[in-house]
Every structure is written in structure tokens, then in C-alpha cells.
Amino acid sequence: MNYLTMSELESLGFEIIKSYEHDEWMTQRRQKGCITVETTWLKSGEFVSQDLWVEEVMCESFTKANLFVLDKILNQ
């Protein structure tokens, strides 16, 4: 399994902000701070996709170490 389960997202503190059904799919959107994760399954329960996005964040103070970590993660 190469995606986060809903219980894993919940344990990380992500809260449901939207949950809806459309055609043969179910989608749940969870958010924590500036990070949003959207997971979609077929109504049969089969995993389809998981998308992640990070809202624009303005950081006026950061460390060199933090910048190296963010660069490694966000600029893969």
C-alpha cells in the first residue's frame, strides 16, 4: 500500500473538511494547517488516487536546515 489510510491521516491530526460521492467514486478531503490530502475510492472500496497540496505559506523566519529539508521534499 503506497498511500495513507484515513486512520493514519486522522492519527496525524488531519481533519475532514469535505466528503462527497460522485458517479462511481467517493472522495474525502482532509486538512491540517497548510496541507490538504484528497483521497478517492470506487464505491466498491477500491483505492483510486490520493492527491496532496500545500497552500502558499509566507515564512519570514526560517533556518538553513529547514530550507534544505523543504527543498528536498517540494522540489523532487
Secondary structure as a PSIPRED ss2 file (coil, helix, strand):
# PSIPRED VFORMAT (PSIPRED V4.0)

   1 M C   1.000  0.000  0.000
   2 N C   1.000  0.000  0.000
   3 Y C   1.000  0.000  0.000
   4 L C   1.000  0.000  0.000
   5 T C   1.000  0.000  0.000
   6 M H   0.000  1.000  0.000
   7 S H   0.000  1.000  0.000
   8 E H   0.000  1.000  0.000
   9 L H   0.000  1.000  0.000
  10 E H   0.000  1.000  0.000
  11 S H   0.000  1.000  0.000
  12 L C   1.000  0.000  0.000
  13 G C   1.000  0.000  0.000
  14 F C   1.000  0.000  0.000
  15 E E   0.000  0.000  1.000
  16 I E   0.000  0.000  1.000
  17 I E   0.000  0.000  1.000
  18 K E   0.000  0.000  1.000
  19 S E   0.000  0.000  1.000
  20 Y E   0.000  0.000  1.000
  21 E E   0.000  0.000  1.000
  22 H E   0.000  0.000  1.000
  23 D C   1.000  0.000  0.000
  24 E C   1.000  0.000  0.000
  25 W E   0.000  0.000  1.000
  26 M E   0.000  0.000  1.000
  27 T E   0.000  0.000  1.000
  28 Q E   0.000  0.000  1.000
  29 R E   0.000  0.000  1.000
  30 R E   0.000  0.000  1.000
  31 Q E   0.000  0.000  1.000
  32 K E   0.000  0.000  1.000
  33 G C   1.000  0.000  0.000
  34 C C   1.000  0.000  0.000
  35 I E   0.000  0.000  1.000
  36 T E   0.000  0.000  1.000
  37 V E   0.000  0.000  1.000
  38 E E   0.000  0.000  1.000
  39 T E   0.000  0.000  1.000
  40 T E   0.000  0.000  1.000
  41 W E   0.000  0.000  1.000
  42 L E   0.000  0.000  1.000
  43 K C   1.000  0.000  0.000
  44 S C   1.000  0.000  0.000
  45 G C   1.000  0.000  0.000
  46 E C   1.000  0.000  0.000
  47 F E   0.000  0.000  1.000
  48 V E   0.000  0.000  1.000
  49 S E   0.000  0.000  1.000
  50 Q E   0.000  0.000  1.000
  51 D E   0.000  0.000  1.000
  52 L E   0.000  0.000  1.000
  53 W E   0.000  0.000  1.000
  54 V E   0.000  0.000  1.000
  55 E C   1.000  0.000  0.000
  56 E C   1.000  0.000  0.000
  57 V C   1.000  0.000  0.000
  58 M C   1.000  0.000  0.000
  59 C C   1.000  0.000  0.000
  60 E C   1.000  0.000  0.000
  61 S C   1.000  0.000  0.000
  62 F C   1.000  0.000  0.000
  63 T C   1.000  0.000  0.000
  64 K H   0.000  1.000  0.000
  65 A H   0.000  1.000  0.000
  66 N H   0.000  1.000  0.000
  67 L H   0.000  1.000  0.000
  68 F H   0.000  1.000  0.000
  69 V H   0.000  1.000  0.000
  70 L H   0.000  1.000  0.000
  71 D H   0.000  1.000  0.000
  72 K H   0.000  1.000  0.000
  73 I H   0.000  1.000  0.000
  74 L H   0.000  1.000  0.000
  75 N C   1.000  0.000  0.000
  76 Q C   1.000  0.000  0.000
